[in-house]
């Protein structure tokens, strides 16, 4: 699975962005998808995860209620809708695919098998 993240940019605090993660290959629909972010000098941080069917979603407390993960298996694409953005949301955002649909360690980057390149999100105050 090859992943391509897009949709990042510069936005003012309180604004919104929608990130997309386009996947190649026929196995996308069988993979759980996750979003992580990494700010300069910080470790990669779990943001959200969605199971292959889209039935179950999981979020970090820091984004719960503001970010929504979704997917369209017909388009081989996962999304991260972000609203009420804050300056502390500034980071490079990465999407990732997990061959295991359910994982106890889904918040760990090492649980994911495929990664896309990141897309920069910058939130100005």
Protein Blocks (a to p, Z undefined) as FASTA:
>chain_A
ZZddehiacddehiacddddddedjklmmpccddddddehiacddfbdcdfkomaccddf
klgojaccdddfklopacdddehiafklgccddddddfbfbdfklmpmklpfbdcddddd
dddZZ
